[in-house]
């Protein structure tokens, strides 16, 4: 079986039934989503028990005055900025387990399992 791309409904829901997917891959997108909690709950909803989520978001180094404008542009496209801790916490609150987060270059990568 191959991969499929699905667009979200206007209300932010994923047009897939409960527990139908083995893997949700959300790459360089979550930082643009106004309601991250809803998105993560949707990921969990469509995943089969034991299904996995893989998320990547940009890594932003600790903010100093010199870097603030470059990383936190109020006119930019990013709605959220994540740290390893905040990404882990969001996944925990959405009910995921076996959460692993790490930095790879200019990305944060999180993997987790739907129990």
C-alpha positions in Angstrom: 0.0 0.0 0.0 1.2 3.5 -0.7 1.0 6.8 1.1 -1.9 9.2 0.7 -2.1 12.9 1.2 -5.3 14.2 2.9 -6.3 17.8 3.3 -7.9 18.9 6.5 -11.6 19.9 6.6 -12.3 23.5 7.3 -13.0 22.7 10.9 -9.5 21.1 11.2 -10.7 17.5 11.2 -9.0 14.8 9.1 -11.4 13.1 6.6 -10.5 9.6 7.8 -12.4 7.3 10.1 -11.4 6.3 13.7 -8.4 4.0 13.9 -7.8 3.5 10.2 -4.2 4.7 9.8 -0.9 3.1 10.8 1.2 6.3 10.6 0.6 10.0 10.7 3.5 12.1 9.4 3.3 15.8 10.0 6.4 17.5 8.7 7.1 21.2 9.1 3.4 22.0 9.5 2.4 21.9 13.2 4.0 25.3 13.8 1.5 26.8 11.4 -1.6 25.3 13.1 -3.5 27.6 15.5 -5.1 24.8 17.5 -2.3 22.3 18.0 -4.2 20.4 20.7 -7.1 19.7 18.2 -4.6 18.6 15.5 -2.9 16.2 17.9 -6.2 14.7 19.0 -7.2 14.2 15.4 -3.9 12.4 14.7 -4.6 10.1 17.7 -8.2 9.6 16.6 -7.3 8.4 13.1 -4.4 6.2 14.2 -4.9 2.5 14.9 -3.9 1.3 18.4 -0.2 1.0 18.2 -0.1 3.4 15.3 2.7 6.0 15.2 3.0 9.7 14.7 6.1 11.3 13.3 6.3 15.1 13.7 9.0 17.6 12.6 9.0 21.3 13.5 11.7 23.9 13.1 14.3 24.1 15.8 14.8 27.6 17.2 17.8 28.1 19.4 17.5 30.0 22.6 16.4 33.5 21.9 18.9 36.3 22.3 18.1 39.9 21.2 20.2 39.6 18.1 18.3 36.5 16.9 14.8 37.6 18.0 13.7 39.3 14.7 15.0 36.4 12.6 13.2 33.6 14.5 10.1 35.3 15.9 9.0 37.5 13.1 5.5 38.7 14.0 4.6 38.9 10.3 6.0 35.5 9.6 4.0 32.3 8.9 4.7 30.5 12.2 1.9 30.6 14.8 3.8 28.4 17.3 7.4 27.8 18.3 8.3 24.5 20.0 11.0 23.3 22.3 11.7 19.6 22.9 9.8 19.9 26.2 6.8 21.7 24.8 6.4 19.3 21.9 6.7 16.3 24.3 4.1 17.9 26.7 1.6 18.5 23.8 1.9 14.9 22.7 1.5 13.6 26.3 -1.6 15.8 26.8 -3.1 14.3 23.6 -2.7 10.8 25.0 0.4 9.6 23.1 3.0 7.3 24.8 6.6 6.2 24.1 7.4 9.8 23.1 10.8 10.5 21.8 12.0 13.9 20.8 15.4 15.0 19.5 17.0 17.7 17.6 18.5 16.9 14.1 20.2 20.0 12.7 17.6 22.7 12.3 14.6 20.4 13.1 13.0 18.9 16.2 11.7 15.4 15.5 9.1 13.7 17.7 7.9 10.1 17.5 5.1 8.7 19.6 2.7 5.8 19.7 -1.1 5.8 20.1 -1.8 3.3 23.0 
